[in-house]
Amino acid sequence: MDALSQPPLAENLVEARQLTVTPRTTLKRAPKRGSHERAALDAIFDEALVCHVGVVIDGSPRVLPTAHVRVGDALYVHGSRKNRLMTAMIGQPVAVTVTLIDGLVMSRTAFHHSMNYRSAVIYGVGVDVVDVAEKRAALHALVEHIAVGRSKETRPPVESELAATLVVRVPIDEGSVKARSGSAIDDEETLGDDSWAGVIPLKLMALSPQRDGKLSSGQRIASSVAARARQLGMGARVPYEQQIGDVLVSTDPQRVDFPMVHAFLRDESYWARGVSEDALRTAFGHALCFGVYRGGQQLGFARVVTDFARIAYLGDVFIQASERGRGLGKMLVEAVLTHPDLRSIERWVLGTADAHELYARLGFVRAEAGRYMVRRA
């Protein structure tokens, strides 16, 4: 996202190489961990999703956690015009901080336990953004900071929403950065102690996006949402969806008609007959589940257990009896095999008692005289 492709946000957009050093930004304790480099401060503010704004109201310090975005030499925050902390920022000195936690440092002694982190602070006076073009551009940039491309997928603010929203600009000039990395700094005499020392790395990690309950059944996941979830870590199994004619193949767990799938596997399948609901929910939680849908109704199912690198097991594949003979089974398995996260699998394994011919057309061969088939890359 290039927020500056929108109307200009601030007059001075040329980044200074160094922040202004003042008595309150002079680093006194552990100065080697500090910096006044603008590039370092910008990187921290750009990665963070939440900042904390400190302001004085009626002689008492207050702190407001809020979303923010940096554009050039300005930081923007927004909120309701009825929010007293937001209005208190206008024309008043403020301090804005962010901290990113990178790890828990485990020492041999209680005294030397610590955290790895990157933090930044700026000081300035809040400015009420009254220019409509700058205000719209700031709000556009705030949405893009959450997920690049999201602004194109949503309705922009209308006049009444703009009027109800306060946007405050804080110049980036006076500030500092401080960071810690590495393992524990233990005293020499403790290095032989029988106590584990090291670091537990931490990162912000997304889980699978959750659908709004009021979305229509045919609404596919937005590209900006999928991209942002993937960017926020391997913990996110972003739903993969493929529209084929009037049929949708999806890995979105919220689309699965669990009672229907459970009833089929428990009562009609020969491989999972009698499976309990608890056992199946546990299996679902440790697998990548595919569903076939038409108009919101689930027509079939498949489940993959995999390390996403070398091997995958394909199981629980079925199409409802009323939908068989229409090529849905082949289409479902093809969608599984071409899933972006599964294309590099070196060996696929499955078991079947009556569908050898179908799987043979998709590259599987019998592993032995019994049920199991294998597909190699």
C-alpha positions in Angstrom: 0.0 0.0 0.0 1.3 3.5 -0.9 -0.7 5.7 1.4 0.8 8.7 -0.4 -1.0 7.8 -3.5 -4.0 9.2 -1.6 -4.2 13.0 -0.9 -1.1 14.3 0.9 -1.1 13.5 4.6 1.6 15.8 5.9 3.7 18.6 4.3 7.0 17.3 5.5 7.4 13.7 4.2 11.2 13.6 3.9 12.5 11.2 6.4 15.3 12.5 8.6 18.2 10.1 9.3 18.3 10.9 13.0 15.7 11.7 15.6 16.1 14.9 17.7 18.0 14.1 20.9 16.7 15.9 24.0 17.1 15.4 27.7 14.1 13.1 27.8 15.3 11.0 24.8 18.9 10.7 26.0 19.4 7.0 26.8 21.0 6.7 30.3 20.5 3.0 31.3 22.1 0.4 29.0 22.7 3.1 26.3 24.2 0.5 24.0 20.8 -1.0 23.5 19.4 2.4 22.3 19.3 4.3 19.1 18.1 7.6 17.6 18.0 6.2 14.0 14.8 7.1 12.2 14.9 3.9 10.2 14.9 1.7 13.3 12.0 3.7 14.9 10.0 3.6 11.7 10.4 -0.2 11.4 9.1 -0.7 14.9 6.0 1.5 14.5 5.3 0.0 11.1 5.3 -3.5 12.4 3.2 -2.8 15.6 -0.6 -2.9 15.4 -1.2 -1.1 18.7 0.5 2.0 20.3 0.0 3.5 23.7 -0.6 7.3 23.9 0.2 9.0 27.2 -1.5 12.4 27.9 -2.2 14.4 31.0 -5.9 15.2 31.9 -6.7 17.4 34.8 -3.2 17.0 36.2 -3.4 13.1 36.1 -1.5 10.9 33.6 -3.7 8.7 31.3 -2.7 6.1 28.7 -4.8 5.2 25.7 -4.1 2.0 23.7 -5.1 2.5 20.1 -4.4 1.6 16.5 -2.0 3.8 14.6 -0.2 4.3 11.2 3.0 6.0 10.3 3.2 7.9 7.0 6.4 9.8 6.4 7.2 12.0 9.3 3.8 11.8 10.9 2.0 9.3 13.1 -1.8 9.1 12.9 -4.3 7.8 15.5 -8.1 8.0 15.4 -11.1 7.6 17.6 -14.5 9.0 18.5 -14.9 12.7 19.0 -16.6 11.8 22.3 -13.4 10.0 23.6 -11.9 12.4 26.2 -8.4 11.0 25.9 -8.5 11.6 22.1 -9.7 15.2 22.4 -7.1 15.8 25.2 -4.3 15.1 22.7 -5.1 18.1 20.6 -2.7 20.9 21.3 -1.2 19.1 24.2 2.2 17.3 24.7 1.9 13.5 24.3 4.1 10.5 24.4 3.5 7.6 22.1 5.1 4.2 22.6 5.1 0.8 21.0 6.8 -2.5 22.2 7.3 -5.7 20.3 8.1 -8.7 22.4 10.5 -11.1 20.6 11.3 -13.7 23.3 11.3 -14.7 27.0 14.9 -14.9 28.2 15.4 -17.7 30.7 18.4 -17.3 33.0 20.2 -19.6 35.4 19.2 -17.2 38.1 16.0 -15.4 38.9 17.7 -12.0 38.8 18.8 -12.3 35.2 15.5 -13.4 33.6 14.5 -10.9 31.0 12.8 -10.3 27.6 14.0 -9.7 24.1 12.1 -6.7 22.7 12.1 -3.8 20.4 10.6 -0.5 21.6 10.2 3.0 20.4 8.9 6.3 21.8 8.1 9.7 20.3 7.2 13.0 22.0 5.2 15.7 20.3 2.0 17.8 20.3 -1.2 16.3 18.9 -2.7 18.1 15.9 -6.4 17.8 15.0 -6.5 16.8 11.3 -9.3 19.0 9.9 -8.4 18.9 6.2 -10.8 16.5 4.6 -8.4 15.1 2.1 -5.7 14.5 4.7 -8.3 12.9 7.0 -9.6 10.5 4.4 -6.0 9.6 3.4 -5.1 8.9 7.1 -8.1 6.7 7.6 -7.3 4.9 4.3 -3.7 4.3 5.6 -5.0 3.0 8.9 -7.1 0.3 7.2 -4.2 -0.6 4.9 -1.9 -0.9 8.0 -4.2 -3.6 9.2 -4.2 -5.5 5.9 -2.8 -4.3 2.6 -5.5 -4.1 -0.1 -8.4 -4.1 2.4 -9.5 -0.5 1.5 -10.4 -1.7 -2.0 -12.7 -4.4 -0.5 -14.6 -2.1 1.8 -16.8 0.9 1.6 -15.0 4.2 2.4 -16.2 6.4 5.3 -19.3 8.5 4.5 -19.6 12.1 5.6 -21.4 11.3 8.9 -18.6 8.8 9.8 -15.9 11.4 9.0 -17.7 14.0 11.2 -17.9 11.5 14.1 -14.2 10.5 13.9 -11.3 12.5 15.3 -7.9 12.0 13.6 -4.8 13.3 15.4 -1.4 13.7 13.9 1.8 13.5 16.0 5.0 14.6 14.3 7.9 12.2 14.4 10.9 14.2 15.4 11.8 13.7 19.0 12.1 10.1 20.1 14.3 7.1 20.7 14.5 3.3 20.2 15.7 0.6 22.6 16.0 -3.1 22.0 17.4 -6.3 23.5 18.3 -9.6 21.8 20.3 -12.7 22.6 20.4 -15.1 25.5 20.7 -14.6 29.2 23.6 -12.5 30.6 24.5 -14.8 33.5 27.4 -14.3 35.9 30.4 -16.3 35.2 30.1 -18.3 38.5 26.6 -19.5 37.6 27.4 -21.0 34.2 28.0 -24.4 35.7 24.7 -24.4 37.6 22.2 -27.3 36.8 19.6 -24.9 35.4 18.4 -24.5 31.8 19.1 -21.2 30.2 18.0 -19.9 26.8 15.2 -18.1 25.0 11.6 -18.9 24.2 11.1 -17.0 20.9 7.7 -15.2 20.5 5.9 -13.8 17.5 2.4 -12.5 16.7 0.6 -15.4 15.0 -2.7 -15.5 13.3 -5.2 -18.4 13.6 -7.7 -19.3 10.9 -9.9 -16.3 9.9 -13.4 -16.7 11.4 -16.4 -15.9 9.2 -19.1 -13.4 10.2 -22.3 -15.4 10.9 -24.3 -13.0 8.7 -22.1 -13.6 5.5 -23.9 -15.3 2.7 -22.9 -18.9 2.1 -21.3 -18.1 -1.2 -19.1 -15.3 0.1 -15.4 -16.3 -0.3 -12.6 -15.1 1.9 -11.3 -11.7 0.8 -7.8 -11.7 -0.7 -6.5 -9.1 1.7 -7.7 -11.1 4.7 -6.1 -14.3 3.4 -2.8 -12.6 2.6 -2.6 -10.9 6.0 -3.4 -14.1 7.8 -0.6 -15.9 5.9 1.8 -13.0 6.6 1.1 -13.3 10.3 2.5 -16.8 10.6 2.4 -20.5 9.9 -0.2 -20.9 12.6 -2.7 -19.6 10.2 -4.4 -22.2 8.0 -6.0 -19.7 5.7 -9.1 -21.1 4.0 -8.4 -22.2 0.5 -11.5 -21.9 -1.8 -11.9 -23.0 -5.4 -15.1 -22.3 -7.3 -15.9 -24.9 -10.0 -19.1 -24.1 -11.8 -21.9 -24.0 -9.2 -19.8 -26.0 -6.7 -17.4 -24.6 -4.1 -14.5 -26.5 -2.6 -13.3 -24.9 0.6 -11.1 -25.7 3.6 -12.9 -23.1 5.8 -13.7 -25.1 9.0 -16.7 -22.8 9.7 -18.5 -24.0 6.6 -18.4 -27.7 7.6 -21.8 -29.3 8.4 -20.3 -31.3 11.3 -23.6 -33.2 12.2 -23.9 -34.3 8.6 -20.3 -35.4 8.3 -20.4 -37.2 11.6 -23.6 -39.0 10.8 -22.2 -40.2 7.5 -18.9 -41.4 8.9 -20.6 -43.0 12.0 -23.5 -44.7 10.2 -22.6 -45.1 6.5 -18.9 -45.4 6.1 -17.1 -48.8 6.4 -13.9 -47.2 7.6 -15.1 -45.0 10.5 -18.3 -46.7 11.5 -19.3 -45.9 15.1 -16.9 -43.0 15.5 -17.8 -40.8 18.4 -18.4 -37.1 18.1 -15.5 -36.3 20.4 -13.1 -38.4 18.5 -14.1 -36.8 15.2 -13.8 -33.3 16.6 -10.3 -34.1 17.8 -9.4 -35.6 14.4 -10.8 -32.4 12.7 -8.6 -30.3 14.9 -5.4 -32.0 13.7 -6.2 -32.2 10.0 -6.9 -30.0 7.0 -10.6 -30.6 6.1 -12.1 -30.0 2.7 -15.8 -29.6 2.0 -17.8 -29.5 -1.3 -20.7 -27.1 -1.3 -23.5 -25.9 -3.5 -25.7 -23.0 -2.4 -24.5 -23.5 1.2 -25.3 -27.2 1.3 -22.5 -29.6 1.9 -22.2 -32.3 -0.7 -19.0 -34.1 0.3 -16.0 -34.1 2.5 -12.3 -35.1 2.7 -9.6 -34.8 5.4 -5.8 -34.6 5.1 -3.3 -35.4 7.8 0.1 -34.0 6.8 3.5 -32.5 7.7 3.0 -30.1 4.7 6.4 -31.2 3.3 7.0 -34.9 2.7 3.9 -37.0 3.5 0.2 -36.7 3.6 -2.7 -39.1 4.4 -6.0 -38.6 2.6 -9.0 -40.0 4.4 -12.7 -39.8 5.2 -13.5 -39.0 1.5 -17.1 -39.2 0.6 -19.9 -37.6 -1.5 -23.5 -37.7 -0.5 -25.4 -40.5 -2.2 -27.8 -38.1 -4.0 -24.8 -36.4 -5.6 -22.7 -39.3 -6.8 -22.1 -40.0 -10.4 -21.5 -36.3 -11.3 -17.7 -36.2 -11.0 -17.7 -34.5 -7.6 -15.4 -37.1 -6.0 -12.8 -36.7 -8.7 -13.1 -32.9 -8.5 -12.8 -32.9 -4.7 -9.6 -35.1 -4.7 -8.1 -32.9 -7.5 -8.7 -29.8 -5.4 -7.0 -31.5 -2.5 -3.9 -32.5 -4.6 -3.6 -29.0 -6.0 -4.0 -27.1 -2.7 -1.1 -24.5 -2.6 0.2 -25.9 0.7 0.1 -29.5 -0.5 1.6 -29.4 -4.0 5.1 -30.2 -2.7 4.1 -33.3 -0.9 6.4 -36.2 -1.9 4.2 -39.1 -0.9 0.4 -39.4 -0.5 -1.2 -42.4 1.2 -4.8 -43.4 1.3 -6.9 -46.5 2.0 -9.9 -47.6 0.0 -11.9 -50.8 -0.5 -13.9 -49.8 -3.6 -12.5 -46.7 -5.3 -9.2 -47.9 -6.7 -10.1 -47.0 -10.2 -10.9 -43.4 -9.3 -7.7 -42.9 -7.5 -5.7 -44.6 -10.2 -6.8 -41.9 -12.6 -5.3 -39.3 -10.3 -1.9 -41.0 -10.1 -2.3 -43.4 -7.2 -1.0 -47.0 -7.4 -1.7 -49.9 -5.1 0.8 -50.3 -2.4 -0.1 -53.9 -1.8 -2.9 -56.3 -2.5 -5.2 -54.7 0.2 -6.7 -51.3 0.6 -3.8 -48.9 0.6 -2.7 -46.8 -2.4 0.3 -44.4 -2.8 1.0 -41.4 -5.0 4.6 -40.2 -5.4 5.7 -36.8 -6.6 
